[in-house]
Amino acid sequence: MGWFAFALALMVLAYGWWRVWRGWIRPCRELEQILEEMNAARTPRTFLIGGSAQVRGLALALEQLALREGALRARVQEGEF
């Protein structure tokens, strides 16, 4: 019976870790890659990432910021400022 409880606890811990990885850690690493690409003045491959609603909201806000920055850069190049 002790081995069964141990195995069950181990499975619960593994599932919990998988949920944290899938919901927060992996999406945050994807956001980090997007920011690195933007910092290097490259267009990010995508802003669509998985994860929790909060992380997806951050990615959407980052995409809107990048679009505004691109529009401002185009206006500066056209000589509007």
C-alpha positions in Angstrom: 0.0 0.0 0.0 2.9 2.3 0.7 4.3 1.9 -2.8 0.9 2.7 -4.3 0.6 6.0 -2.3 4.2 6.9 -3.3 3.5 6.3 -7.0 0.2 8.2 -6.8 2.0 11.2 -5.1 4.7 11.1 -7.7 2.1 11.1 -10.5 0.3 14.1 -8.9 3.6 16.0 -8.6 4.5 15.2 -12.2 1.1 16.4 -13.4 1.5 19.6 -11.4 4.9 20.3 -12.8 3.7 19.6 -16.3 0.8 22.1 -15.8 3.2 24.8 -14.5 5.6 24.2 -17.4 2.9 24.3 -20.0 1.0 27.3 -18.5 3.9 29.6 -17.4 7.5 28.5 -18.0 7.3 27.6 -21.7 5.2 30.7 -22.7 7.5 33.0 -20.7 10.5 31.6 -22.6 8.7 32.2 -25.8 8.1 35.8 -24.8 11.7 36.1 -23.9 12.7 35.0 -27.4 10.2 37.4 -29.0 11.7 40.3 -26.9 15.2 39.3 -28.0 14.2 39.4 -31.6 12.6 42.8 -31.2 15.6 44.1 -29.4 17.8 43.0 -32.3 15.5 45.0 -34.7 14.2 41.8 -36.2 10.5 41.0 -36.8 9.5 38.2 -34.4 8.4 35.0 -36.0 5.0 35.1 -34.1 3.3 36.6 -31.2 0.9 33.6 -30.8 1.9 31.7 -27.8 0.2 29.3 -25.5 -0.1 29.3 -21.8 -2.4 31.0 -19.3 -4.7 33.8 -20.2 -2.4 36.3 -18.4 0.6 35.3 -20.5 -1.5 35.4 -23.7 -2.6 38.9 -22.7 1.0 39.9 -22.3 1.8 38.6 -25.8 -1.1 40.6 -27.3 0.0 43.8 -25.5 3.6 43.2 -26.8 2.3 42.7 -30.3 0.3 46.0 -30.2 3.4 47.8 -28.9 5.5 46.4 -31.7 2.9 47.5 -34.3 2.8 51.0 -32.9 6.6 51.1 -32.8 6.7 50.0 -36.5 4.1 52.7 -37.5 6.1 55.4 -35.7 9.3 54.2 -37.3 7.7 54.4 -40.7 6.4 58.0 -40.0 9.9 59.1 -39.0 11.3 57.7 -42.2 8.7 59.5 -44.2 9.7 62.7 -42.5 6.5 63.4 -40.6 8.3 64.3 -37.4 
